[in-house]
Amino acid sequence: TYLSLYDAKGKWAGYINAHAVKTGQGKQGAGIPYSKYVTVTNGKYAVYQNFNWKKKNVKAANKTYLAKYAYYHSNGLTYLSLYDGKGKWVGYINAKAVKAK
């Protein structure tokens, strides 16, 4: 089975074998295992509770988190799913806001 791929603007990108992809719910796609510790170095980026861009009231700047999953959004940006030291989910943040350890 092959899938016909299109970018966010509707431009056709080509075909791909269905076994080569992981499907997700929404424009963010599927979460891809990332498993890296990251420190939020830019406090100007928001932490989101979903991909409808609802912000969470989290002060993440200068804190280190475990980024368990990366989401390669159709808007061209990468978002990381952050977890604190106790394993509690914190939210999603633009990967440009962090430095990986």
C-alpha positions in Angstrom: 0.0 0.0 0.0 1.3 3.4 -0.9 0.2 6.8 0.4 0.0 10.0 -1.6 1.6 12.8 0.4 0.8 16.5 0.3 2.4 19.4 2.2 0.4 21.9 4.4 -0.3 24.0 1.3 -1.8 21.1 -0.6 1.2 20.6 -2.9 1.8 17.0 -3.8 5.0 15.6 -2.5 4.9 12.1 -3.9 4.1 8.5 -2.8 5.5 6.5 0.1 5.2 3.0 1.3 2.6 2.9 4.1 5.0 0.8 6.2 7.5 3.7 6.2 5.2 6.1 8.1 3.5 6.4 11.5 0.0 8.0 11.4 -1.2 10.5 13.9 -4.2 12.5 14.9 -4.0 16.0 13.5 -1.6 18.3 11.8 1.1 17.5 14.3 1.4 13.9 13.1 2.4 11.0 15.3 4.8 11.4 18.3 8.2 10.0 17.4 10.2 8.7 20.4 12.9 11.3 21.3 14.0 10.6 24.9 16.5 13.4 25.4 16.9 15.8 28.3 16.5 19.4 27.2 16.8 22.7 29.0 14.5 25.5 28.1 16.8 28.4 27.2 14.4 30.7 25.6 11.5 31.8 27.9 9.7 33.6 25.0 8.1 30.4 23.8 4.8 29.2 25.3 4.1 25.7 26.6 0.9 24.3 25.1 -1.5 21.8 26.5 -2.7 20.7 23.1 -2.2 21.4 19.4 -5.1 23.7 19.3 -2.5 26.1 20.8 -4.1 26.4 24.3 -1.3 27.7 26.5 -0.4 26.2 29.8 0.5 28.4 32.8 4.0 27.0 33.1 7.2 28.9 33.7 9.6 26.6 31.9 12.6 28.9 31.3 15.9 27.6 32.6 14.4 24.3 33.6 15.4 20.8 32.4 12.9 18.3 31.2 12.8 14.9 29.6 11.5 15.3 26.1 9.9 11.9 25.4 8.4 12.6 22.0 9.0 14.9 19.0 6.1 16.1 16.8 7.1 17.2 13.3 4.1 19.5 12.6 2.8 20.2 9.1 3.6 23.9 9.8 7.3 23.0 9.5 8.1 23.3 13.2 9.1 20.6 15.7 7.4 20.4 19.1 8.6 18.4 22.0 6.5 16.7 24.7 8.1 17.6 28.0 8.0 15.6 31.3 9.3 16.8 34.7 11.7 14.8 37.0 8.7 12.9 38.5 7.5 11.7 35.1 4.5 14.2 35.1 3.7 15.6 31.7 4.3 19.3 31.4 3.2 20.2 27.9 4.4 20.8 24.3 7.0 23.4 23.4 8.7 24.5 20.2 12.0 22.8 19.9 13.6 26.2 19.1 13.1 27.0 22.8 15.4 24.3 24.1 18.9 23.1 24.1 19.4 19.3 24.2 21.8 17.8 26.7 
